[in-house]
Amino acid sequence: MNVEELNVDETIGRVGKILCEHDRKKGILIHSFQKIQEDFGYLPDDVLNKLAKKLSLPLAEIYSVASFYKQFHFSPRGKKVVRVCTGTACHVRGAQKVLTALEDEFGISDGETTPDLTMTLETVGCVGCCGLAPVATVNEDVVGDITRKKLDDLINSIKED
């Protein structure tokens, strides 16, 4: 997203006519963050600085809004985002072993990304596939009933590409 081309009135449409100047600018932050993250994969500091200047908003306010939402990230993410479910069913059926194996194999902890940007590892409270516990997702693909063999296959698939 080219921050210089950002048009507040165009982005928020008719509702912008009833908002004060400051609120109009704040009203496009989420959309701006989504576009920036779509383009870069995360919210780079230099782009957020430009956005703050373009909108004449304090940088602290920009970060305050962005950090409120879990969907926005301030550092590059891995090509594959692996989420290990730690909900009750998955916990009982061995999610911690899956998480530990991934952490050990890739040398990262929950919430971290490998230096080569191969993978970002996260935990989630529930994937909604309790009957397949333990479960992990790789990007949008669900891997359920993770046995040692499936875990080895999962690790190998993450390393591919």
Backbone as JSON, one array per atom type, in Angstrom:
{
  "sequence": "MNVEELNVDETIGRVGKILCEHDRKKGILIHSFQKIQEDFGYLPDDVLNKLAKKLSLPLAEIYSVASFYKQFHFSPRGKKVVRVCTGTACHVRGAQKVLTALEDEFGISDGETTPDLTMTLETVGCVGCCGLAPVATVNEDVVGDITRKKLDDLINSIKED",
  "N": [[0.84, -1.17, 0.0], [0.62, 2.13, -0.88], [1.24, 4.64, 1.11], [1.24, 7.36, 0.67], [-0.72, 7.73, -1.24], [-3.07, 7.43, 0.09], [-6.45, 8.07, 0.63], [-8.53, 9.58, 2.69], [-11.29, 10.37, 2.65], [-12.3, 8.9, 0.48], [-11.83, 6.3, 1.32], [-13.4, 5.86, 3.67], [-15.87, 6.64, 2.88], [-19.33, 7.75, 2.71], [-19.97, 7.95, 5.45], [-17.94, 9.42, 6.5], [-18.59, 12.09, 6.24], [-20.08, 12.82, 8.46], [-18.41, 12.64, 10.58], [-15.9, 14.06, 12.76], [-12.77, 15.6, 11.83], [-10.53, 14.29, 13.11], [-11.69, 11.84, 13.95], [-12.43, 10.83, 11.48], [-9.97, 10.28, 10.36], [-9.01, 8.34, 12.15], [-10.89, 6.44, 11.61], [-10.13, 5.06, 9.34], [-8.01, 3.5, 10.0], [-7.97, 0.66, 10.61], [-8.63, -0.5, 8.13], [-6.46, 0.49, 6.67], [-4.31, -0.75, 8.01], [-4.9, -3.42, 7.37], [-4.52, -3.42, 4.57], [-1.8, -2.68, 4.43], [-0.61, -4.83, 5.8], [-1.37, -6.87, 4.11], [0.14, -6.27, 1.87], [2.83, -6.31, 2.85], [3.02, -8.4, 4.65], [3.23, -7.96, 7.29], [3.24, -5.23, 9.72], [5.32, -2.87, 8.97], [7.65, -0.75, 10.71], [8.56, 1.67, 9.44], [6.58, 2.16, 7.56], [4.34, 2.5, 9.16], [5.11, 4.81, 10.45], [5.04, 6.63, 8.28], [2.3, 6.48, 7.75], [1.26, 7.59, 10.1], [2.21, 10.21, 9.87], [0.98, 10.98, 7.47], [-1.71, 10.93, 8.19], [-1.69, 12.71, 10.22], [-1.68, 11.86, 12.88], [-0.76, 10.87, 16.19], [2.07, 8.72, 16.51], [2.0, 6.91, 18.59], [-0.73, 6.51, 18.91], [-1.37, 5.2, 16.56], [0.06, 2.77, 16.93], [-1.22, 1.93, 19.24], [-3.83, 1.33, 18.42], [-3.32, -0.65, 16.45], [-2.0, -2.65, 17.95], [-4.0, -3.56, 19.57], [-5.48, -5.43, 18.19], [-5.29, -8.83, 17.52], [-4.82, -9.81, 14.99], [-2.97, -8.26, 13.67], [0.49, -7.81, 12.97], [3.81, -7.01, 14.01], [6.24, -7.78, 13.13], [8.07, -9.64, 10.64], [6.44, -12.57, 9.36], [6.4, -16.16, 9.23], [6.52, -18.18, 6.25], [4.89, -20.33, 6.5], [2.37, -20.56, 8.81], [2.03, -22.07, 11.75], [-0.29, -23.35, 13.87], [-0.88, -24.61, 16.97], [-3.36, -26.3, 18.59], [-4.43, -25.77, 21.88], [-6.59, -26.26, 23.37], [-8.98, -27.82, 25.63], [-9.65, -30.57, 24.83], [-7.57, -31.13, 23.01], [-5.36, -30.63, 24.62], [-5.6, -32.67, 26.56], [-5.2, -34.84, 24.9], [-2.57, -34.69, 24.07], [-1.42, -32.27, 23.05], [0.65, -30.67, 24.07], [2.93, -32.21, 23.68], [3.1, -32.18, 20.92], [3.51, -29.43, 20.47], [5.94, -29.05, 21.87], [7.66, -30.73, 20.39], [7.67, -29.41, 17.9], [8.75, -26.94, 18.67], [11.29, -27.77, 19.55], [12.33, -28.93, 17.2], [12.44, -26.77, 15.38], [13.67, -24.77, 16.79], [12.41, -22.61, 18.02], [10.02, -20.76, 20.03], [6.59, -20.65, 21.2], [4.83, -18.17, 19.47], [6.97, -17.18, 18.08], [9.11, -16.73, 15.16], [10.91, -18.53, 12.72], [14.34, -17.77, 11.92], [14.84, -17.86, 9.14], [12.39, -17.37, 8.1], [10.73, -19.51, 7.54], [8.74, -20.6, 9.16], [6.15, -19.63, 11.42], [5.3, -20.08, 14.74], [2.5, -20.72, 16.7], [0.15, -20.83, 19.45], [-3.27, -21.75, 19.91], [-6.5, -21.32, 21.39], [-8.65, -22.95, 20.64], [-9.49, -24.88, 17.83], [-11.74, -25.9, 16.88], [-12.1, -28.47, 16.17], [-12.45, -30.67, 17.89], [-12.96, -33.41, 17.99], [-10.93, -34.45, 16.52], [-8.64, -34.31, 17.97], [-5.19, -34.55, 19.05], [-4.83, -31.34, 17.46], [-3.48, -29.36, 14.81], [-2.91, -26.48, 12.79], [-1.76, -25.64, 9.55], [-1.13, -22.86, 8.0], [-4.07, -22.57, 6.46], [-4.79, -25.2, 6.5], [-5.97, -28.06, 8.17], [-4.6, -30.33, 10.45], [-5.24, -33.25, 11.9], [-5.68, -35.58, 14.69], [-3.01, -36.13, 15.55], [-0.42, -38.21, 15.42], [2.75, -39.77, 16.25], [3.89, -40.4, 13.77], [2.35, -38.77, 12.03], [3.17, -36.34, 13.07], [5.89, -36.3, 12.39], [5.59, -36.26, 9.6], [4.28, -33.8, 9.38], [6.28, -32.02, 10.26], [8.19, -32.46, 8.24], [6.72, -31.52, 6.03], [6.53, -28.83, 6.64], [9.15, -28.03, 6.39], [9.5, -28.28, 3.66], [9.47, -26.57, 0.48]],
  "CA": [[0.0, 0.0, 0.0], [1.35, 3.37, -0.93], [0.62, 5.5, 2.11], [1.08, 8.7, 0.11], [-1.94, 7.76, -2.05], [-4.21, 7.2, 0.96], [-7.49, 9.09, 0.56], [-9.42, 9.34, 3.82], [-12.7, 10.48, 2.25], [-12.64, 7.79, -0.41], [-11.75, 5.04, 2.05], [-14.5, 5.66, 4.61], [-17.13, 6.92, 2.19], [-20.32, 8.73, 3.18], [-19.96, 8.12, 6.9], [-16.94, 10.43, 6.8], [-19.18, 13.42, 6.26], [-20.64, 13.14, 9.77], [-17.37, 12.51, 11.59], [-14.92, 15.15, 12.81], [-11.52, 15.3, 11.12], [-9.74, 13.3, 13.84], [-12.39, 10.56, 13.88], [-12.36, 10.36, 10.09], [-8.64, 9.69, 10.19], [-8.98, 7.1, 12.94], [-11.83, 5.5, 11.0], [-9.54, 4.26, 8.26], [-6.81, 2.8, 10.46], [-8.06, -0.8, 10.46], [-8.52, -0.78, 6.7], [-5.08, 0.77, 6.28], [-3.48, -1.83, 8.54], [-5.16, -4.62, 6.59], [-3.86, -3.28, 3.27], [-0.36, -2.7, 4.64], [-0.21, -6.2, 6.13], [-1.56, -7.67, 2.89], [1.27, -5.99, 0.99], [4.13, -6.62, 3.44], [2.96, -9.57, 5.51], [3.25, -7.44, 8.65], [3.17, -3.76, 9.74], [6.68, -2.35, 9.17], [7.75, 0.52, 11.44], [8.68, 2.83, 8.57], [5.28, 2.4, 6.91], [3.46, 3.06, 10.19], [5.55, 6.21, 10.62], [4.49, 7.39, 7.16], [0.86, 6.54, 7.95], [1.01, 8.56, 11.18], [2.44, 11.55, 9.31], [-0.05, 11.24, 6.46], [-2.99, 11.17, 8.86], [-1.46, 13.67, 11.31], [-2.04, 11.21, 14.14], [0.44, 10.46, 16.92], [2.51, 7.36, 16.25], [1.52, 6.11, 19.71], [-2.12, 6.16, 18.65], [-1.31, 4.19, 15.5], [0.47, 1.51, 17.55], [-2.25, 1.56, 20.21], [-4.93, 0.68, 17.69], [-2.83, -1.88, 15.8], [-1.65, -3.68, 18.94], [-5.23, -4.04, 20.19], [-6.0, -6.52, 17.4], [-4.36, -9.95, 17.38], [-4.57, -10.11, 13.58], [-1.89, -7.43, 13.13], [1.8, -8.25, 13.43], [4.81, -5.96, 13.86], [7.48, -8.35, 12.6], [7.78, -10.58, 9.55], [5.91, -13.88, 9.75], [6.88, -17.26, 8.42], [5.74, -18.58, 5.08], [3.87, -21.23, 7.05], [1.98, -20.24, 10.18], [1.58, -23.3, 12.37], [-1.01, -23.09, 15.12], [-1.16, -25.83, 17.73], [-4.51, -26.12, 19.47], [-4.17, -26.14, 23.27], [-7.87, -26.38, 24.06], [-9.09, -28.95, 26.56], [-9.56, -31.88, 24.16], [-6.22, -31.28, 22.45], [-4.44, -30.71, 25.76], [-5.73, -34.01, 27.14], [-4.74, -35.85, 23.94], [-1.15, -34.58, 23.75], [-1.01, -31.05, 22.33], [1.93, -30.17, 24.57], [4.0, -32.99, 23.03], [3.18, -31.66, 19.54], [4.13, -28.12, 20.57], [7.34, -29.22, 22.27], [8.39, -31.31, 19.25], [7.86, -28.34, 16.91], [9.7, -25.97, 19.25], [12.63, -28.38, 19.54], [12.77, -29.14, 15.81], [12.7, -25.51, 14.68], [14.43, -23.88, 17.66], [11.64, -21.41, 18.37], [8.95, -20.95, 21.0], [5.28, -20.11, 20.85], [4.83, -16.75, 19.14], [8.19, -16.8, 17.37], [9.29, -17.08, 13.75], [12.27, -18.98, 12.42], [15.12, -16.7, 11.29], [14.73, -17.92, 7.69], [10.98, -17.1, 7.8], [10.05, -20.72, 7.1], [7.57, -20.9, 9.96], [5.78, -18.94, 12.65], [4.62, -21.05, 15.61], [1.56, -20.1, 17.63], [-0.86, -21.69, 20.06], [-4.62, -21.2, 19.88], [-7.35, -21.92, 22.4], [-9.5, -23.98, 20.05], [-9.6, -24.86, 16.37], [-13.09, -26.33, 16.57], [-12.05, -29.85, 15.65], [-12.14, -31.42, 19.1], [-13.01, -34.85, 17.7], [-9.69, -34.84, 15.83], [-7.54, -33.92, 18.86], [-4.71, -33.17, 19.01], [-4.96, -30.7, 16.15], [-2.68, -28.19, 14.46], [-3.19, -25.98, 11.44], [-0.65, -25.06, 8.81], [-1.88, -21.84, 7.28], [-5.49, -22.87, 6.63], [-4.99, -26.64, 6.46], [-6.09, -28.71, 9.47], [-3.96, -31.64, 10.62], [-5.85, -33.78, 13.11], [-5.3, -36.88, 15.22], [-1.57, -36.13, 15.31], [0.38, -39.29, 16.0], [4.19, -39.51, 16.02], [4.1, -40.45, 12.31], [1.79, -37.54, 11.47], [4.01, -35.22, 13.51], [7.08, -36.33, 11.53], [5.14, -35.79, 8.28], [4.01, -32.37, 9.51], [7.59, -31.35, 10.33], [8.77, -32.52, 6.9], [5.96, -30.64, 5.13], [6.88, -27.44, 6.98], [10.49, -27.79, 5.86], [9.45, -28.24, 2.2], [9.26, -25.29, -0.22]],
  "C": [[0.88, 1.22, 0.0], [0.64, 4.37, -0.03], [0.37, 6.9, 1.54], [-0.22, 8.83, -0.68], [-3.21, 7.58, -1.23], [-5.19, 8.38, 0.9], [-8.53, 8.77, 1.62], [-10.88, 9.35, 3.38], [-13.15, 9.31, 1.4], [-12.72, 6.47, 0.36], [-12.94, 4.82, 2.97], [-15.85, 6.09, 4.06], [-18.03, 7.94, 2.86], [-20.29, 8.96, 4.68], [-18.95, 9.19, 7.32], [-17.5, 11.84, 6.88], [-19.73, 13.8, 7.63], [-19.61, 13.03, 10.9], [-16.46, 13.73, 11.59], [-13.64, 14.67, 12.13], [-10.71, 14.19, 11.79], [-10.39, 11.92, 13.76], [-12.37, 9.98, 12.48], [-11.02, 9.68, 9.85], [-8.52, 8.36, 10.94], [-9.84, 6.02, 12.29], [-11.23, 4.64, 9.9], [-8.33, 3.44, 8.71], [-6.88, 1.3, 10.22], [-7.91, -1.2, 8.99], [-7.08, -0.57, 6.22], [-4.15, -0.33, 6.77], [-3.67, -3.11, 7.73], [-4.45, -4.56, 5.24], [-2.34, -3.35, 3.42], [0.1, -4.14, 4.91], [-0.38, -7.13, 4.93], [-0.36, -7.49, 1.96], [2.61, -6.48, 1.53], [4.17, -7.9, 4.26], [2.98, -9.21, 6.99], [3.17, -5.92, 8.57], [4.57, -3.2, 10.02], [6.66, -0.98, 9.85], [7.77, 1.73, 10.52], [7.36, 3.17, 7.89], [4.29, 2.98, 7.92], [3.83, 4.5, 10.5], [4.98, 7.09, 9.52], [2.98, 7.56, 7.3], [0.51, 7.57, 9.01], [1.17, 9.99, 10.66], [1.34, 11.92, 8.32], [-1.38, 11.6, 7.1], [-2.9, 12.21, 9.97], [-1.98, 13.12, 12.63], [-0.74, 10.84, 14.86], [0.78, 8.99, 16.64], [2.04, 6.42, 17.36], [0.07, 5.67, 19.5], [-2.21, 5.09, 17.57], [-0.99, 2.82, 16.1], [-0.57, 1.02, 18.55], [-3.39, 0.81, 19.53], [-4.47, -0.65, 17.1], [-2.56, -3.0, 16.81], [-2.88, -4.24, 19.65], [-5.74, -5.31, 19.49], [-4.94, -7.6, 17.18], [-3.99, -10.23, 15.92], [-3.41, -9.32, 12.99], [-0.56, -7.81, 13.78], [2.84, -7.18, 13.09], [6.17, -6.5, 13.4], [7.11, -9.35, 11.52], [7.33, -11.94, 10.09], [6.43, -14.94, 8.79], [5.96, -17.55, 7.25], [4.61, -19.51, 5.51], [3.62, -20.83, 8.5], [1.35, -21.5, 10.75], [0.96, -22.96, 13.72], [-1.35, -24.43, 15.77], [-2.31, -25.52, 18.69], [-4.13, -26.6, 20.87], [-5.45, -26.17, 24.08], [-7.93, -27.67, 24.86], [-8.91, -30.3, 25.88], [-8.15, -32.11, 23.63], [-5.18, -31.41, 23.57], [-4.42, -32.13, 26.34], [-5.13, -35.07, 26.21], [-3.32, -35.6, 23.42], [-0.68, -33.36, 23.0], [0.36, -30.54, 22.78], [3.1, -30.92, 23.93], [4.2, -32.5, 21.59], [3.91, -30.32, 19.56], [5.61, -28.23, 20.9], [8.18, -29.77, 21.12], [8.66, -30.25, 18.19], [8.85, -27.3, 17.42], [11.12, -26.5, 19.18], [13.18, -28.51, 18.12], [13.19, -27.83, 15.14], [13.43, -24.47, 15.53], [13.73, -22.57, 17.98], [10.58, -21.78, 19.4], [7.65, -20.39, 20.46], [5.36, -18.61, 20.61], [6.05, -16.28, 18.36], [8.19, -17.3, 15.93], [10.72, -17.51, 13.54], [13.03, -17.85, 11.7], [15.02, -16.68, 9.76], [13.3, -17.7, 7.19], [10.24, -18.31, 7.21], [8.72, -20.89, 7.83], [7.41, -19.94, 11.12], [4.98, -19.95, 13.46], [3.75, -20.31, 16.62], [0.72, -21.18, 18.3], [-2.2, -20.97, 19.97], [-5.47, -21.97, 20.89], [-8.24, -23.03, 21.88], [-9.57, -23.79, 18.55], [-11.02, -25.25, 15.96], [-13.16, -27.72, 15.99], [-11.73, -30.8, 16.79], [-12.13, -32.94, 18.88], [-11.76, -35.37, 17.02], [-8.45, -34.6, 16.7], [-6.45, -34.98, 18.92], [-4.64, -32.64, 17.57], [-3.96, -29.55, 16.03], [-3.16, -27.73, 13.09], [-1.89, -25.46, 10.85], [-1.3, -24.14, 7.79], [-3.36, -22.17, 7.47], [-5.81, -24.36, 6.63], [-4.98, -27.24, 7.86], [-5.41, -30.07, 9.45], [-4.47, -32.17, 11.96], [-5.33, -35.15, 13.48], [-3.79, -37.08, 15.02], [-0.88, -37.21, 16.14], [1.85, -38.94, 15.78], [4.49, -39.48, 14.52], [3.56, -39.18, 11.66], [2.62, -36.32, 11.86], [5.28, -35.15, 12.66], [6.73, -35.82, 10.12], [4.88, -34.29, 8.29], [5.32, -31.58, 9.5], [8.23, -31.32, 8.94], [8.04, -31.59, 5.93], [6.26, -29.16, 5.4], [8.23, -27.08, 6.37], [10.51, -27.7, 4.33], [9.15, -26.83, 1.71], [10.42, -24.43, -0.03]]
}
